[in-house]
Amino acid sequence: MNLQRLSALIKKEFIHLVRDPRSLALAVAMPVILILLFGYALKMDLKDVPTVVWDGDGSPQSRELISLFDGSPYFDVVLNGKTLKDLEKAIDRGDALVGLAIPADFSEAVLSGRASRFQAVVDGSDATTARMASGYVSALAMAFSPKLAPSFRAPISLVSRSWFNEAMESTWTLVPGVIAIVMVVIAALLASTTIAKEWETGTMEQLISTPIRKGELLTAKIAPYLVIGLGDIVLSVAAGRWLFGVPLRGNPALLFAAGTVFLLGSLLFGLQQSARLRSQLLASQVAVMASYVPTLLMSGYVFSIADMPMPLRWLTYVIPGRYFISILRGIYLKGVGLSVLWLDLAFLALYGTLMAVLTAKAMRMKVD
């Protein structure tokens, strides 16, 4: 590999990137944009759920129950219905997601020590929200049963504690993974078009006629996006800390090392599609479908791998984003080091090596 030729090629690639302000702006602004989108729009915490109440009892006990729900961070009583029909209409219109119906004999049952019941109606059109809301209703009812009925005593007292994410904020889980999404998007939308663009504009024939070697060209194509990707890691960490208070508890050097390995593999995959297909549009589409979509949906970033069907769970083992997401959360939230994360890092290194071999084979330095 000739260092003089390589430096000239890298300089050329940086000049091309600077002369394409749209791509440069996309690469620089992407971390902040994605963190804002995933941090605010993709929150999985259930808070202030609109709730409608019908109190058929009107007793101090029923009002206390209502105040317990309204005072919790999970429910917001937006309407007190006069009849049971008002509760049904509010849920039908979408004004409320949860309805609490308290029967007329509620206080009588509480005071007499009998089993007291009230009904919770949940809008099941959003299955995830409905499942979470039902769980919170049950938890509140169980937690406050001793308060409403002093004669009731739970036989077991459970004290639970959440490690690494004490407030159980979904933002803390999602924001670290944005780094993986940014890396994949850079490879899918930017790197996947570089070699194809050379073929479409006719400049590839000129490069082939020079003494440039395959490895030099691939290295030069990767270099600008590698620099941008590492800069995006810094932006993502800073934005996550400043906007959402997500801590970086582990070693920043290990984060950059793992990010470099993952980014190299992703960039090589994008270059492979670009070299093989020789069409910017087709290469970017294939790269998006084969890298971005699996990373978003099947890496454990948004959806738990444990909840997936067994065939899909096996399929996740070939998705590099799965290992990088695990590394990100381990470094970010748990603060663990290489002694814990070495296997995930080894899989990423294996993936990068495989992509390097396949990309070198796909790169044909001749005109068909």
C-alpha positions, 0 to 999 in steps of 0.5 A: 500500500502506497501511503502517498497514493492513499493520502491523496485518495483520502484527501479527494474523498474529504473534498467530495464530502465537503462539496456535498453539503446535504450529506455532510449536514445529514451526517453531522445533525443526525445524532441530535435529530435521532436522539430527540426523536427516540428520546421524546417520541419513543418513550415507553414510560406510561405516565399521566394516562387519561382516566375517566371515573364513575363513582357510583358510591360517592363515599369517603372510601371511594373518593380516597380511592380516586384520589390515590389514582389521580395522585399517582404519576401513572394516571390523570383523572380528566373526567368524572362521569355522572353515569356509567354511560359517560365512562363508556362514551369517553373511552369510545371517543378516545378522551380517556384510555382507562375507565374506573367504575366504582359500584354503589356498595363499595364503601359498605363492602370495605367497612364490613370487611368483605371483598370490595370490588371496582372495575377498570376498563382499558382501551385495548386498541393499543395493546402495549399501553393497555397491558401496562395500564392494567398492570399499574391498576392492579399494583395500585389496588394491591398497594393501597388495599391495607389503607382502604381496609385496615383489616387486610394485611398482605402476608409478604412484604416485597421491597424491590430495587432496580439496578443501573436504571433506578427510575426505570426511565425508558429514555435511559435504555433508548438513548445509548442505542441511538449510537448504533442507529446512527452508525448504521444509517451513515453506512446505509445512506452515505457509504453505500453510494460512494463506489456506485457514484463513481461508476454512474459518473464515469470516474471509476474508469479513470481510477482503474486506469491509475496504479491505485490498488483495491485496498487503497481505494476501499480505505480512502472511501471508508476514512471520511465516514469513519471520522464522521462516525466517531464524531457522531459518537461524541455528539450522541454522548453529549446530547444524551447527557445534556438533554436527558441526563443519561450517564456514561458510567463506563470507560469512554475509550472502550466505547470508542473502540467498540464504536470503531469496530462496529462502524468499520463493519457497517461501512464495509457492508455499505461499500460491499453493496455499492461495489456489487450493485453499482447503483446508488439507489439500489445500493442504499435501498438494499443497505437500509433493508439489510442493516438499518431495519434489522438493527432497529427491530431485531437487535433488542433496541426497541423490542425485547429479544426474549419476547420474540418467537424462537426462529427470530431469536436465533436470527438475531445472532447474525445481526451485529447490532445485537452485540453493539447494543449490548456493549452500549448498555453495558458501558453506559448504564452498568459501567462494565468493562472488557472482562464482561463485554469481550465476547460481544466485541469479538463477534463484532470483530469477526463480522468486520473481518468477514465484511472486509473479505466480502467487500474486497471480493465484490470490488472489481477493478475492471470495466465489465 
